[in-house]
Amino acid sequence: MKWLKQHYEAWLIALARKILIDRNVARSAVVSRRDNNDMWAMAERLKQIESRIKTAYKHI
């Protein structure tokens, strides 16, 4: 059960990361360059968190 919960939570984080990455646009009237860069950085951090959750924090 614990494994399933870990992978479900990791999947939710992966979904959030995908949403942030898909918002990455070169030029946009609604998203500033700074916000775009911030979303990209958040997505990278979420990827790291996702991998730690999947491995149950064994590789810290």
CHARMM internal coordinates of N, CA and C (Angstrom, degrees):
IC EDIT
DIST 1 N 1 CA 1.4557
DIST 1 CA 1 C 1.5242
ANGL 1 N 1 CA 1 C 110.76
DIST 1 C 2 N 1.3383
ANGL 1 CA 1 C 2 N 116.19
DIHE 1 N 1 CA 1 C 2 N -38.86
DIST 2 N 2 CA 1.4572
ANGL 1 C 2 N 2 CA 119.93
DIHE 1 CA 1 C 2 N 2 CA -179.55
DIST 2 CA 2 C 1.5310
ANGL 2 N 2 CA 2 C 111.01
DIHE 1 C 2 N 2 CA 2 C -62.93
DIST 2 C 3 N 1.3492
ANGL 2 CA 2 C 3 N 115.91
DIHE 2 N 2 CA 2 C 3 N -41.04
DIST 3 N 3 CA 1.4674
ANGL 2 C 3 N 3 CA 120.69
DIHE 2 CA 2 C 3 N 3 CA 179.08
DIST 3 CA 3 C 1.5207
ANGL 3 N 3 CA 3 C 110.69
DIHE 2 C 3 N 3 CA 3 C -60.19
DIST 3 C 4 N 1.3314
ANGL 3 CA 3 C 4 N 116.84
DIHE 3 N 3 CA 3 C 4 N -43.51
DIST 4 N 4 CA 1.4623
ANGL 3 C 4 N 4 CA 121.77
DIHE 3 CA 3 C 4 N 4 CA -179.87
DIST 4 CA 4 C 1.5261
ANGL 4 N 4 CA 4 C 110.80
DIHE 3 C 4 N 4 CA 4 C -62.94
DIST 4 C 5 N 1.3170
ANGL 4 CA 4 C 5 N 117.35
DIHE 4 N 4 CA 4 C 5 N -42.93
DIST 5 N 5 CA 1.4637
ANGL 4 C 5 N 5 CA 121.18
DIHE 4 CA 4 C 5 N 5 CA 179.18
DIST 5 CA 5 C 1.5222
ANGL 5 N 5 CA 5 C 110.60
DIHE 4 C 5 N 5 CA 5 C -63.91
DIST 5 C 6 N 1.3289
ANGL 5 CA 5 C 6 N 116.85
DIHE 5 N 5 CA 5 C 6 N -42.76
DIST 6 N 6 CA 1.4645
ANGL 5 C 6 N 6 CA 120.01
DIHE 5 CA 5 C 6 N 6 CA 179.39
DIST 6 CA 6 C 1.5223
ANGL 6 N 6 CA 6 C 110.77
DIHE 5 C 6 N 6 CA 6 C -60.84
DIST 6 C 7 N 1.3213
ANGL 6 CA 6 C 7 N 116.82
DIHE 6 N 6 CA 6 C 7 N -44.91
DIST 7 N 7 CA 1.4573
ANGL 6 C 7 N 7 CA 119.62
DIHE 6 CA 6 C 7 N 7 CA -177.48
DIST 7 CA 7 C 1.5295
ANGL 7 N 7 CA 7 C 111.95
DIHE 6 C 7 N 7 CA 7 C -72.63
DIST 7 C 8 N 1.3076
ANGL 7 CA 7 C 8 N 117.63
DIHE 7 N 7 CA 7 C 8 N -31.42
DIST 8 N 8 CA 1.4668
ANGL 7 C 8 N 8 CA 120.79
DIHE 7 CA 7 C 8 N 8 CA 175.50
DIST 8 CA 8 C 1.5312
ANGL 8 N 8 CA 8 C 109.99
DIHE 7 C 8 N 8 CA 8 C -66.15
DIST 8 C 9 N 1.3204
ANGL 8 CA 8 C 9 N 117.15
DIHE 8 N 8 CA 8 C 9 N -45.67
DIST 9 N 9 CA 1.4595
ANGL 8 C 9 N 9 CA 120.70
DIHE 8 CA 8 C 9 N 9 CA 177.76
DIST 9 CA 9 C 1.5244
ANGL 9 N 9 CA 9 C 110.87
DIHE 8 C 9 N 9 CA 9 C -63.61
DIST 9 C 10 N 1.3170
ANGL 9 CA 9 C 10 N 116.78
DIHE 9 N 9 CA 9 C 10 N -40.83
DIST 10 N 10 CA 1.4630
ANGL 9 C 10 N 10 CA 120.51
DIHE 9 CA 9 C 10 N 10 CA 177.49
DIST 10 CA 10 C 1.5243
ANGL 10 N 10 CA 10 C 110.29
DIHE 9 C 10 N 10 CA 10 C -63.18
DIST 10 C 11 N 1.3366
ANGL 10 CA 10 C 11 N 117.54
DIHE 10 N 10 CA 10 C 11 N -37.88
DIST 11 N 11 CA 1.4607
ANGL 10 C 11 N 11 CA 121.26
DIHE 10 CA 10 C 11 N 11 CA 178.14
DIST 11 CA 11 C 1.5296
ANGL 11 N 11 CA 11 C 110.85
DIHE 10 C 11 N 11 CA 11 C -64.42
DIST 11 C 12 N 1.3200
ANGL 11 CA 11 C 12 N 117.27
DIHE 11 N 11 CA 11 C 12 N -40.74
DIST 12 N 12 CA 1.4634
ANGL 11 C 12 N 12 CA 120.19
DIHE 11 CA 11 C 12 N 12 CA 178.10
DIST 12 CA 12 C 1.5258
ANGL 12 N 12 CA 12 C 111.44
DIHE 11 C 12 N 12 CA 12 C -63.55
DIST 12 C 13 N 1.3209
ANGL 12 CA 12 C 13 N 116.02
DIHE 12 N 12 CA 12 C 13 N -39.68
DIST 13 N 13 CA 1.4642
ANGL 12 C 13 N 13 CA 119.94
DIHE 12 CA 12 C 13 N 13 CA 177.12
DIST 13 CA 13 C 1.5204
ANGL 13 N 13 CA 13 C 109.99
DIHE 12 C 13 N 13 CA 13 C -66.39
DIST 13 C 14 N 1.3230
ANGL 13 CA 13 C 14 N 117.41
DIHE 13 N 13 CA 13 C 14 N -39.48
DIST 14 N 14 CA 1.4658
ANGL 13 C 14 N 14 CA 121.12
DIHE 13 CA 13 C 14 N 14 CA 177.39
DIST 14 CA 14 C 1.5220
ANGL 14 N 14 CA 14 C 110.84
DIHE 13 C 14 N 14 CA 14 C -62.23
DIST 14 C 15 N 1.3144
ANGL 14 CA 14 C 15 N 116.74
DIHE 14 N 14 CA 14 C 15 N -38.08
DIST 15 N 15 CA 1.4678
ANGL 14 C 15 N 15 CA 120.85
DIHE 14 CA 14 C 15 N 15 CA 177.35
DIST 15 CA 15 C 1.5301
ANGL 15 N 15 CA 15 C 110.76
DIHE 14 C 15 N 15 CA 15 C -63.73
DIST 15 C 16 N 1.3237
ANGL 15 CA 15 C 16 N 116.60
DIHE 15 N 15 CA 15 C 16 N -45.32
DIST 16 N 16 CA 1.4664
ANGL 15 C 16 N 16 CA 120.43
DIHE 15 CA 15 C 16 N 16 CA 177.98
DIST 16 CA 16 C 1.5292
ANGL 16 N 16 CA 16 C 110.44
DIHE 15 C 16 N 16 CA 16 C -61.97
DIST 16 C 17 N 1.3305
ANGL 16 CA 16 C 17 N 116.35
DIHE 16 N 16 CA 16 C 17 N -40.38
DIST 17 N 17 CA 1.4662
ANGL 16 C 17 N 17 CA 120.99
DIHE 16 CA 16 C 17 N 17 CA 178.92
DIST 17 CA 17 C 1.5269
ANGL 17 N 17 CA 17 C 110.24
DIHE 16 C 17 N 17 CA 17 C -62.97
DIST 17 C 18 N 1.3309
ANGL 17 CA 17 C 18 N 117.02
DIHE 17 N 17 CA 17 C 18 N -42.29
DIST 18 N 18 CA 1.4615
ANGL 17 C 18 N 18 CA 120.95
DIHE 17 CA 17 C 18 N 18 CA 179.54
DIST 18 CA 18 C 1.5245
ANGL 18 N 18 CA 18 C 110.84
DIHE 17 C 18 N 18 CA 18 C -63.18
DIST 18 C 19 N 1.3092
ANGL 18 CA 18 C 19 N 116.58
DIHE 18 N 18 CA 18 C 19 N -40.82
DIST 19 N 19 CA 1.4739
ANGL 18 C 19 N 19 CA 119.83
DIHE 18 CA 18 C 19 N 19 CA 178.29
DIST 19 CA 19 C 1.5203
ANGL 19 N 19 CA 19 C 109.88
DIHE 18 C 19 N 19 CA 19 C -61.32
DIST 19 C 20 N 1.3254
ANGL 19 CA 19 C 20 N 117.09
DIHE 19 N 19 CA 19 C 20 N -44.45
DIST 20 N 20 CA 1.4643
ANGL 19 C 20 N 20 CA 120.35
DIHE 19 CA 19 C 20 N 20 CA -179.89
DIST 20 CA 20 C 1.5225
ANGL 20 N 20 CA 20 C 111.79
DIHE 19 C 20 N 20 CA 20 C -65.76
DIST 20 C 21 N 1.3172
ANGL 20 CA 20 C 21 N 117.95
DIHE 20 N 20 CA 20 C 21 N -42.19
DIST 21 N 21 CA 1.4611
ANGL 20 C 21 N 21 CA 121.28
DIHE 20 CA 20 C 21 N 21 CA -179.97
DIST 21 CA 21 C 1.5240
ANGL 21 N 21 CA 21 C 110.13
DIHE 20 C 21 N 21 CA 21 C -65.79
DIST 21 C 22 N 1.3270
ANGL 21 CA 21 C 22 N 117.18
DIHE 21 N 21 CA 21 C 22 N -40.40
DIST 22 N 22 CA 1.4653
ANGL 21 C 22 N 22 CA 120.35
DIHE 21 CA 21 C 22 N 22 CA -179.34
DIST 22 CA 22 C 1.5218
ANGL 22 N 22 CA 22 C 112.47
DIHE 21 C 22 N 22 CA 22 C -67.37
DIST 22 C 23 N 1.3264
ANGL 22 CA 22 C 23 N 116.67
DIHE 22 N 22 CA 22 C 23 N -20.76
DIST 23 N 23 CA 1.4709
ANGL 22 C 23 N 23 CA 120.22
DIHE 22 CA 22 C 23 N 23 CA 176.63
DIST 23 CA 23 C 1.5211
ANGL 23 N 23 CA 23 C 111.12
DIHE 22 C 23 N 23 CA 23 C -79.51
DIST 23 C 24 N 1.3162
ANGL 23 CA 23 C 24 N 117.57
DIHE 23 N 23 CA 23 C 24 N -8.66
DIST 24 N 24 CA 1.4583
ANGL 23 C 24 N 24 CA 122.01
DIHE 23 CA 23 C 24 N 24 CA -179.10
DIST 24 CA 24 C 1.5280
ANGL 24 N 24 CA 24 C 109.10
DIHE 23 C 24 N 24 CA 24 C -68.73
DIST 24 C 25 N 1.3113
ANGL 24 CA 24 C 25 N 115.58
DIHE 24 N 24 CA 24 C 25 N 113.14
DIST 25 N 25 CA 1.4606
ANGL 24 C 25 N 25 CA 121.27
DIHE 24 CA 24 C 25 N 25 CA -179.06
DIST 25 CA 25 C 1.5205
ANGL 25 N 25 CA 25 C 109.23
DIHE 24 C 25 N 25 CA 25 C -131.80
DIST 25 C 26 N 1.3076
ANGL 25 CA 25 C 26 N 116.06
DIHE 25 N 25 CA 25 C 26 N 147.94
DIST 26 N 26 CA 1.4639
ANGL 25 C 26 N 26 CA 120.26
DIHE 25 CA 25 C 26 N 26 CA -179.29
DIST 26 CA 26 C 1.5357
ANGL 26 N 26 CA 26 C 111.21
DIHE 25 C 26 N 26 CA 26 C -68.50
DIST 26 C 27 N 1.2843
ANGL 26 CA 26 C 27 N 116.48
DIHE 26 N 26 CA 26 C 27 N -49.22
DIST 27 N 27 CA 1.4649
ANGL 26 C 27 N 27 CA 121.38
DIHE 26 CA 26 C 27 N 27 CA 178.29
DIST 27 CA 27 C 1.5238
ANGL 27 N 27 CA 27 C 108.70
DIHE 26 C 27 N 27 CA 27 C -134.85
DIST 27 C 28 N 1.2970
ANGL 27 CA 27 C 28 N 116.98
DIHE 27 N 27 CA 27 C 28 N 131.81
DIST 28 N 28 CA 1.4493
ANGL 27 C 28 N 28 CA 120.73
DIHE 27 CA 27 C 28 N 28 CA -179.74
DIST 28 CA 28 C 1.5199
ANGL 28 N 28 CA 28 C 109.80
DIHE 27 C 28 N 28 CA 28 C -148.07
DIST 28 C 29 N 1.3017
ANGL 28 CA 28 C 29 N 115.05
DIHE 28 N 28 CA 28 C 29 N 141.18
DIST 29 N 29 CA 1.4645
ANGL 28 C 29 N 29 CA 119.88
DIHE 28 CA 28 C 29 N 29 CA 178.26
DIST 29 CA 29 C 1.5190
ANGL 29 N 29 CA 29 C 112.11
DIHE 28 C 29 N 29 CA 29 C -77.30
DIST 29 C 30 N 1.3369
ANGL 29 CA 29 C 30 N 117.31
DIHE 29 N 29 CA 29 C 30 N -18.66
DIST 30 N 30 CA 1.4615
ANGL 29 C 30 N 30 CA 119.95
DIHE 29 CA 29 C 30 N 30 CA -175.29
DIST 30 CA 30 C 1.5268
ANGL 30 N 30 CA 30 C 114.06
DIHE 29 C 30 N 30 CA 30 C -109.28
DIST 30 C 31 N 1.3243
ANGL 30 CA 30 C 31 N 118.33
DIHE 30 N 30 CA 30 C 31 N -16.37
DIST 31 N 31 CA 1.4605
ANGL 30 C 31 N 31 CA 121.22
DIHE 30 CA 30 C 31 N 31 CA -179.92
DIST 31 CA 31 C 1.5244
ANGL 31 N 31 CA 31 C 108.77
DIHE 30 C 31 N 31 CA 31 C -119.58
DIST 31 C 32 N 1.3293
ANGL 31 CA 31 C 32 N 115.26
DIHE 31 N 31 CA 31 C 32 N 122.38
DIST 32 N 32 CA 1.4614
ANGL 31 C 32 N 32 CA 118.84
DIHE 31 CA 31 C 32 N 32 CA 179.74
DIST 32 CA 32 C 1.5241
ANGL 32 N 32 CA 32 C 110.16
DIHE 31 C 32 N 32 CA 32 C -73.16
DIST 32 C 33 N 1.3028
ANGL 32 CA 32 C 33 N 116.02
DIHE 32 N 32 CA 32 C 33 N 160.78
DIST 33 N 33 CA 1.4682
ANGL 32 C 33 N 33 CA 120.98
DIHE 32 CA 32 C 33 N 33 CA 179.34
DIST 33 CA 33 C 1.5309
ANGL 33 N 33 CA 33 C 110.17
DIHE 32 C 33 N 33 CA 33 C -61.26
DIST 33 C 34 N 1.3311
ANGL 33 CA 33 C 34 N 116.15
DIHE 33 N 33 CA 33 C 34 N -39.90
DIST 34 N 34 CA 1.4703
ANGL 33 C 34 N 34 CA 119.95
DIHE 33 CA 33 C 34 N 34 CA 179.69
DIST 34 CA 34 C 1.5246
ANGL 34 N 34 CA 34 C 110.77
DIHE 33 C 34 N 34 CA 34 C -63.05
DIST 34 C 35 N 1.3426
ANGL 34 CA 34 C 35 N 116.93
DIHE 34 N 34 CA 34 C 35 N -46.48
DIST 35 N 35 CA 1.4652
ANGL 34 C 35 N 35 CA 120.19
DIHE 34 CA 34 C 35 N 35 CA 178.64
DIST 35 CA 35 C 1.5231
ANGL 35 N 35 CA 35 C 110.73
DIHE 34 C 35 N 35 CA 35 C -63.57
DIST 35 C 36 N 1.3201
ANGL 35 CA 35 C 36 N 116.16
DIHE 35 N 35 CA 35 C 36 N -38.27
DIST 36 N 36 CA 1.4573
ANGL 35 C 36 N 36 CA 120.55
DIHE 35 CA 35 C 36 N 36 CA 178.32
DIST 36 CA 36 C 1.5324
ANGL 36 N 36 CA 36 C 110.23
DIHE 35 C 36 N 36 CA 36 C -61.56
DIST 36 C 37 N 1.3150
ANGL 36 CA 36 C 37 N 117.11
DIHE 36 N 36 CA 36 C 37 N -45.18
DIST 37 N 37 CA 1.4653
ANGL 36 C 37 N 37 CA 121.27
DIHE 36 CA 36 C 37 N 37 CA 178.04
DIST 37 CA 37 C 1.5243
ANGL 37 N 37 CA 37 C 111.38
DIHE 36 C 37 N 37 CA 37 C -64.73
DIST 37 C 38 N 1.3289
ANGL 37 CA 37 C 38 N 116.54
DIHE 37 N 37 CA 37 C 38 N -39.62
DIST 38 N 38 CA 1.4667
ANGL 37 C 38 N 38 CA 120.42
DIHE 37 CA 37 C 38 N 38 CA 178.14
DIST 38 CA 38 C 1.5329
ANGL 38 N 38 CA 38 C 111.25
DIHE 37 C 38 N 38 CA 38 C -63.32
DIST 38 C 39 N 1.3292
ANGL 38 CA 38 C 39 N 116.67
DIHE 38 N 38 CA 38 C 39 N -41.31
DIST 39 N 39 CA 1.4648
ANGL 38 C 39 N 39 CA 119.70
DIHE 38 CA 38 C 39 N 39 CA 179.50
DIST 39 CA 39 C 1.5224
ANGL 39 N 39 CA 39 C 110.57
DIHE 38 C 39 N 39 CA 39 C -65.10
DIST 39 C 40 N 1.3223
ANGL 39 CA 39 C 40 N 117.00
DIHE 39 N 39 CA 39 C 40 N -37.89
DIST 40 N 40 CA 1.4659
ANGL 39 C 40 N 40 CA 120.37
DIHE 39 CA 39 C 40 N 40 CA 178.29
DIST 40 CA 40 C 1.5337
ANGL 40 N 40 CA 40 C 109.89
DIHE 39 C 40 N 40 CA 40 C -64.18
DIST 40 C 41 N 1.3309
ANGL 40 CA 40 C 41 N 116.49
DIHE 40 N 40 CA 40 C 41 N -43.77
DIST 41 N 41 CA 1.4682
ANGL 40 C 41 N 41 CA 120.18
DIHE 40 CA 40 C 41 N 41 CA 179.32
DIST 41 CA 41 C 1.5266
ANGL 41 N 41 CA 41 C 110.85
DIHE 40 C 41 N 41 CA 41 C -64.48
DIST 41 C 42 N 1.3327
ANGL 41 CA 41 C 42 N 117.36
DIHE 41 N 41 CA 41 C 42 N -39.67
DIST 42 N 42 CA 1.4632
ANGL 41 C 42 N 42 CA 120.61
DIHE 41 CA 41 C 42 N 42 CA 177.28
DIST 42 CA 42 C 1.5216
ANGL 42 N 42 CA 42 C 110.89
DIHE 41 C 42 N 42 CA 42 C -62.33
DIST 42 C 43 N 1.3080
ANGL 42 CA 42 C 43 N 116.38
DIHE 42 N 42 CA 42 C 43 N -40.86
DIST 43 N 43 CA 1.4627
ANGL 42 C 43 N 43 CA 120.47
DIHE 42 CA 42 C 43 N 43 CA 179.73
DIST 43 CA 43 C 1.5265
ANGL 43 N 43 CA 43 C 110.50
DIHE 42 C 43 N 43 CA 43 C -62.97
DIST 43 C 44 N 1.3195
ANGL 43 CA 43 C 44 N 117.26
DIHE 43 N 43 CA 43 C 44 N -39.48
DIST 44 N 44 CA 1.4642
ANGL 43 C 44 N 44 CA 120.27
DIHE 43 CA 43 C 44 N 44 CA 178.03
DIST 44 CA 44 C 1.5221
ANGL 44 N 44 CA 44 C 111.06
DIHE 43 C 44 N 44 CA 44 C -64.74
DIST 44 C 45 N 1.3309
ANGL 44 CA 44 C 45 N 116.49
DIHE 44 N 44 CA 44 C 45 N -41.13
DIST 45 N 45 CA 1.4673
ANGL 44 C 45 N 45 CA 119.94
DIHE 44 CA 44 C 45 N 45 CA 178.72
DIST 45 CA 45 C 1.5269
ANGL 45 N 45 CA 45 C 111.19
DIHE 44 C 45 N 45 CA 45 C -66.76
DIST 45 C 46 N 1.3472
ANGL 45 CA 45 C 46 N 116.27
DIHE 45 N 45 CA 45 C 46 N -37.89
DIST 46 N 46 CA 1.4585
ANGL 45 C 46 N 46 CA 119.63
DIHE 45 CA 45 C 46 N 46 CA 177.95
DIST 46 CA 46 C 1.5222
ANGL 46 N 46 CA 46 C 111.24
DIHE 45 C 46 N 46 CA 46 C -63.93
DIST 46 C 47 N 1.3216
ANGL 46 CA 46 C 47 N 117.47
DIHE 46 N 46 CA 46 C 47 N -35.02
DIST 47 N 47 CA 1.4635
ANGL 46 C 47 N 47 CA 120.71
DIHE 46 CA 46 C 47 N 47 CA 177.76
DIST 47 CA 47 C 1.5314
ANGL 47 N 47 CA 47 C 110.45
DIHE 46 C 47 N 47 CA 47 C -62.26
DIST 47 C 48 N 1.3231
ANGL 47 CA 47 C 48 N 116.77
DIHE 47 N 47 CA 47 C 48 N -40.57
DIST 48 N 48 CA 1.4578
ANGL 47 C 48 N 48 CA 120.76
DIHE 47 CA 47 C 48 N 48 CA 178.20
DIST 48 CA 48 C 1.5313
ANGL 48 N 48 CA 48 C 110.96
DIHE 47 C 48 N 48 CA 48 C -65.72
DIST 48 C 49 N 1.3173
ANGL 48 CA 48 C 49 N 116.54
DIHE 48 N 48 CA 48 C 49 N -42.83
DIST 49 N 49 CA 1.4678
ANGL 48 C 49 N 49 CA 120.96
DIHE 48 CA 48 C 49 N 49 CA 178.54
DIST 49 CA 49 C 1.5255
ANGL 49 N 49 CA 49 C 110.20
DIHE 48 C 49 N 49 CA 49 C -63.32
DIST 49 C 50 N 1.3265
ANGL 49 CA 49 C 50 N 116.05
DIHE 49 N 49 CA 49 C 50 N -43.02
DIST 50 N 50 CA 1.4566
ANGL 49 C 50 N 50 CA 120.96
DIHE 49 CA 49 C 50 N 50 CA 178.93
DIST 50 CA 50 C 1.5288
ANGL 50 N 50 CA 50 C 111.48
DIHE 49 C 50 N 50 CA 50 C -57.44
DIST 50 C 51 N 1.3151
ANGL 50 CA 50 C 51 N 116.95
DIHE 50 N 50 CA 50 C 51 N -44.99
DIST 51 N 51 CA 1.4664
ANGL 50 C 51 N 51 CA 119.54
DIHE 50 CA 50 C 51 N 51 CA -178.81
DIST 51 CA 51 C 1.5268
ANGL 51 N 51 CA 51 C 111.18
DIHE 50 C 51 N 51 CA 51 C -67.59
DIST 51 C 52 N 1.3340
ANGL 51 CA 51 C 52 N 118.09
DIHE 51 N 51 CA 51 C 52 N -35.71
DIST 52 N 52 CA 1.4658
ANGL 51 C 52 N 52 CA 120.27
DIHE 51 CA 51 C 52 N 52 CA 177.53
DIST 52 CA 52 C 1.5196
ANGL 52 N 52 CA 52 C 111.35
DIHE 51 C 52 N 52 CA 52 C -66.56
DIST 52 C 53 N 1.3246
ANGL 52 CA 52 C 53 N 116.99
DIHE 52 N 52 CA 52 C 53 N -39.05
DIST 53 N 53 CA 1.4643
ANGL 52 C 53 N 53 CA 120.31
DIHE 52 CA 52 C 53 N 53 CA 178.86
DIST 53 CA 53 C 1.5220
ANGL 53 N 53 CA 53 C 110.15
DIHE 52 C 53 N 53 CA 53 C -65.74
DIST 53 C 54 N 1.3285
ANGL 53 CA 53 C 54 N 117.24
DIHE 53 N 53 CA 53 C 54 N -43.55
DIST 54 N 54 CA 1.4637
ANGL 53 C 54 N 54 CA 120.69
DIHE 53 CA 53 C 54 N 54 CA -179.32
DIST 54 CA 54 C 1.5333
ANGL 54 N 54 CA 54 C 112.11
DIHE 53 C 54 N 54 CA 54 C -61.31
DIST 54 C 55 N 1.3172
ANGL 54 CA 54 C 55 N 116.58
DIHE 54 N 54 CA 54 C 55 N -34.75
DIST 55 N 55 CA 1.4664
ANGL 54 C 55 N 55 CA 119.73
DIHE 54 CA 54 C 55 N 55 CA -178.57
DIST 55 CA 55 C 1.5273
ANGL 55 N 55 CA 55 C 112.03
DIHE 54 C 55 N 55 CA 55 C -95.03
DIST 55 C 56 N 1.3213
ANGL 55 CA 55 C 56 N 116.77
DIHE 55 N 55 CA 55 C 56 N 10.87
DIST 56 N 56 CA 1.4646
ANGL 55 C 56 N 56 CA 122.49
DIHE 55 CA 55 C 56 N 56 CA 178.78
DIST 56 CA 56 C 1.5131
ANGL 56 N 56 CA 56 C 111.77
DIHE 55 C 56 N 56 CA 56 C 55.96
DIST 56 C 57 N 1.3064
ANGL 56 CA 56 C 57 N 117.47
DIHE 56 N 56 CA 56 C 57 N 35.59
DIST 57 N 57 CA 1.4698
ANGL 56 C 57 N 57 CA 124.81
DIHE 56 CA 56 C 57 N 57 CA 175.86
DIST 57 CA 57 C 1.5270
ANGL 57 N 57 CA 57 C 112.29
DIHE 56 C 57 N 57 CA 57 C 59.67
DIST 57 C 58 N 1.3235
ANGL 57 CA 57 C 58 N 117.02
DIHE 57 N 57 CA 57 C 58 N 32.80
DIST 58 N 58 CA 1.4738
ANGL 57 C 58 N 58 CA 120.87
DIHE 57 CA 57 C 58 N 58 CA -179.88
DIST 58 CA 58 C 1.5082
ANGL 58 N 58 CA 58 C 113.08
DIHE 57 C 58 N 58 CA 58 C -83.01
DIST 58 C 59 N 1.3252
ANGL 58 CA 58 C 59 N 118.09
DIHE 58 N 58 CA 58 C 59 N -16.79
DIST 59 N 59 CA 1.4649
ANGL 58 C 59 N 59 CA 121.31
DIHE 58 CA 58 C 59 N 59 CA -175.29
DIST 59 CA 59 C 1.5203
ANGL 59 N 59 CA 59 C 112.79
DIHE 58 C 59 N 59 CA 59 C -109.81
DIST 59 C 60 N 1.3082
ANGL 59 CA 59 C 60 N 116.42
DIHE 59 N 59 CA 59 C 60 N 33.42
DIST 60 N 60 CA 1.4733
ANGL 59 C 60 N 60 CA 119.42
DIHE 59 CA 59 C 60 N 60 CA 179.92
DIST 60 CA 60 C 1.5048
ANGL 60 N 60 CA 60 C 109.49
DIHE 59 C 60 N 60 CA 60 C -91.70
END
COOR INIT
IC SEED 1 N 1 CA 1 C
IC BUILD
